[in-house]
Amino acid sequence: MNNVFLKSSVALLTGLVFMVFGLATGYCQSYDYSLFDVSAESDVVANTAPGFQPFSTAVDGTWENISTEPHLGRGPNVVVTYLDQIWSITGYNAENAEVRYWSPVTDTWFSIRDSEPPFGWNYARSGAVYGTKAFIYGDGGGGFTGLWSFNMATYEWVNESPAGSGPSFGGIANPAWVADPDTGYLYLTGGATSLGGDSLATVYVYNPATNTWLAPLPDFTTARNVHAAFIFTNPGSGQKMLAIAGGTGVGLNFLSSTQCYNFSAGVWNAENADIPALPIARAAMGYTQAVNHAGGQELWLVGGADSGINALADSLFYDVESGTWVDGGIYSATAVYLLSAVTLNNEVYKLGGVDDNEVITGEASRRIRPDLPCVNHGDVNLDGQLTAADAQLAFFIVLGTYSPSYEEECAADCNGDGSVTAADAQAIFLTVLGSGTCVDPL
């Protein structure tokens, strides 16, 4: 493509987009500490990371850094997703306890003014979401006891007072929460009676719709904390399972074992019977779930520490359909434990943690999925139809003001030449008008 055509394409598309949407774009890549000052007019302040650059063109299936969480991040930390954003709710960092969220649109962190929890910084490492609320159980320190919630729509903290049979401990350190997407129930698994206290084998069940603790599940076999928890469907039997994996047990014994609870039978199966043991004993890792392009379930573990208490920079996932543990690659950040992992738009993210020198990091990474077909159909926002909004989003990718997922980037490459340019955005717009076409029909 010659420069004259490129410039004319940019000019034409800019005019079309601005004419249709009446929008102008702006983008700041410089770091300005004044951004941390919250104006009286807004509850939200943008935190642009130092040295931020737009996403590199990452190799399919590898990890790449995203914008660093401000105030040095947290470790341990409670991280969840809500409204296509990643929310850092709470955790350990004495410098700043504000709630903040990350937007994939601009790769920018935003802090919520006056959102510090009443109990201040803490050692929480997991939580679960229902509706607009993230639920966390106190670790027992500094007034952080019982069940708490943070409402991501109203920015309010509430010390919940559920009915029913909840935990007998005011604080549980290092449990693993997991949400059941079918019932909405939240499962609080394991943990310890206090920081450094005895590990637990308990599973408490919370119904956020009625603010009620339901009857707890039977205890699992090996008490553990700083472990992982998942809910998945066994492809052979079709039965729903609650799984726990790794962590530390009695006497700081690092565990590689897994165990699954069969909801239909109401029993815990034998350890390692449903999911084989982890390749190595691992604890204090991030955990999350995703699906592959065929709809297969993946149970992810990211980072953590080995039995020598060495921070790990690798990731792996259990492929439920094949019944094997699969290498997920090295994330492109400092090796850490006491981190969190979440899934946004079916891509796995790693956030925060503590390195081998016990230094907290705000480094964050995402993994580009290796198994998704690259389809060049022009439906950039993946809503199933071609509109001017797709052309606009493709143009924002060209400008560097939007950081696409793997699927979005493929969709924006309308001509299928391996890169997203103004010519692709123009071609998508012409396709919308009925006078063009992309390589792959929608």
C-alpha positions, 0 to 999 in steps of 0.5 A, spaced: 500 500 500 502 506 498 503 512 503 498 516 498 493 511 499 494 510 506 493 517 508 487 518 503 484 512 507 485 515 514 482 521 512 476 518 508 475 513 514 476 519 519 471 523 516 466 517 515 466 515 523 466 522 525 460 524 521 456 518 523 458 518 531 460 525 532 466 523 536 473 525 536 478 521 540 484 523 544 489 518 548 495 520 553 501 515 553 505 519 558 505 518 566 502 524 570 502 523 577 497 529 578 492 524 575 492 520 582 488 527 584 481 526 584 477 532 582 471 534 586 466 533 580 468 525 579 468 519 583 473 516 578 480 518 577 484 515 571 491 512 573 495 512 566 501 507 568 508 509 567 511 508 560 505 505 558 505 503 550 499 500 546 499 492 546 505 489 542 503 484 537 503 478 541 505 471 538 498 467 539 498 463 545 503 467 549 503 472 555 504 480 554 504 485 559 498 490 560 498 496 564 501 496 571 496 497 577 497 503 580 500 504 587 504 498 586 498 493 586 497 488 591 499 482 594 495 478 596 489 481 592 481 480 591 480 481 583 474 480 579 470 482 573 464 486 572 461 490 566 467 488 561 472 490 566 477 487 571 476 490 578 482 490 584 477 490 590 482 489 596 488 486 599 495 488 602 498 494 600 499 499 606 500 505 601 493 505 598 486 501 599 482 504 594 478 500 589 480 500 582 478 497 575 482 496 569 479 498 562 481 494 556 478 499 551 484 504 553 489 499 558 488 504 563 486 503 571 481 508 574 481 509 582 474 510 585 474 516 590 473 514 597 472 507 596 477 504 601 474 499 606 472 500 613 477 495 615 483 498 611 488 494 607 488 486 609 490 479 607 484 477 603 486 473 597 479 471 593 472 473 593 466 471 588 461 476 584 453 475 584 450 481 580 453 488 582 457 485 588 463 482 590 463 478 596 469 477 601 470 473 608 474 477 613 481 474 615 480 476 622 484 482 623 483 489 624 476 489 624 475 485 618 471 479 620 465 476 617 462 477 610 463 483 607 461 486 600 463 491 595 457 494 590 461 495 584 455 499 581 454 504 587 461 503 590 459 501 597 461 497 602 457 493 607 458 488 612 453 483 611 448 479 616 446 473 613 441 468 616 443 461 616 449 457 618 455 460 616 462 460 619 463 459 626 470 463 625 469 471 625 475 470 620 478 465 615 484 466 612 486 464 605 480 461 603 478 459 595 471 462 593 468 460 587 461 461 584 456 457 581 453 460 574 447 456 574 445 457 581 448 463 583 451 460 590 457 462 592 462 457 595 467 458 601 472 453 601 478 451 606 482 457 608 485 457 615 482 459 622 487 465 622 493 467 618 498 462 620 493 458 623 490 451 622 488 449 615 480 448 614 477 442 610 470 446 610 465 448 605 460 454 606 455 455 601 452 462 601 446 464 597 447 472 595 440 472 592 437 471 599 443 473 603 443 466 607 448 461 609 445 454 606 447 448 609 455 447 608 457 441 604 461 435 607 468 436 609 473 434 604 479 430 605 485 434 606 485 441 610 488 446 606 488 454 604 491 458 599 489 453 594 484 453 588 477 452 587 473 451 581 466 448 578 465 444 572 461 439 569 464 432 568 464 431 560 463 423 561 457 423 566 455 430 565 455 431 573 457 438 576 463 438 580 466 442 585 474 441 585 479 444 589 486 443 588 493 444 591 495 449 597 498 448 603 496 443 609 498 442 616 505 444 618 505 448 611 505 442 607 505 443 600 500 439 596 499 437 589 492 433 590 486 435 587 479 432 590 472 433 587 465 433 590 459 430 586 453 435 587 448 429 584 451 424 589 452 429 595 459 426 596 467 427 595 470 422 591 477 420 592 483 425 591 486 425 584 480 420 582 477 426 577 482 430 576 489 428 576 494 431 581 498 437 579 505 436 576 508 439 582 505 441 589 503 449 588 500 454 593 498 461 593 497 461 586 491 465 582 486 461 579 480 462 574 476 458 568 476 459 561 473 455 555 477 453 548 474 455 541 470 448 541 467 450 548 471 445 552 472 447 559 479 449 562 481 450 569 487 455 570 492 455 575 497 461 574 504 463 578 504 461 586 509 458 590 513 451 590 514 447 596 521 450 596 517 457 597 520 459 590 515 464 586 513 461 580 512 464 573 509 459 569 501 457 568 498 451 566 490 449 565 486 442 566 483 440 560 477 437 562 475 434 556 482 430 555 483 429 562 490 432 562 494 438 565 497 443 559 502 448 559 499 455 559 506 458 558 510 463 562 507 470 564 511 476 562 512 479 568 516 478 575 514 471 578 510 471 584 505 468 589 499 470 592 496 473 586 490 473 582 487 470 576 481 472 572 478 471 565 475 477 561 472 476 554 475 468 555 482 471 556 486 469 562 489 475 566 494 475 572 494 481 577 499 483 582 502 478 587 509 478 591 516 476 589 521 472 592 524 478 595 517 479 598 516 485 594 509 487 592 508 488 584 502 491 580 505 488 574 499 485 570 499 480 564 494 477 559 494 471 555 493 471 548 489 464 546 492 459 542 487 455 539 482 460 537 481 460 529 483 467 526 476 469 522 476 476 518 469 477 518 469 485 520 464 484 526 469 487 531 465 487 537 463 480 536 455 482 537 453 478 531 452 483 526 456 488 521 455 495 523 458 502 523 460 501 530 465 495 527 468 500 523 469 505 528 472 500 533 477 497 527 479 504 526 480 505 534 485 499 533 489 502 528 490 509 532 492 505 538 486 507 543 483 500 543 486 494 545 483 488 542 482 481 544 485 476 539 478 474 536 477 482 535 483 483 532 482 477 527 475 480 526 478 487 524 483 484 519 478 485 514 482 483 508 486 478 512 493 480 511 495 479 518 495 486 520 489 491 522 490 498 518 486 504 516 484 500 509 481 494 514 477 499 517 474 502 511 473 496 508 468 494 514 465 500 513 464 499 505 461 492 507 456 495 512 454 500 506 453 494 501 459 496 497 465 491 500 466 485 503 471 482 508 475 475 507 470 471 511 463 472 510 459 473 517 
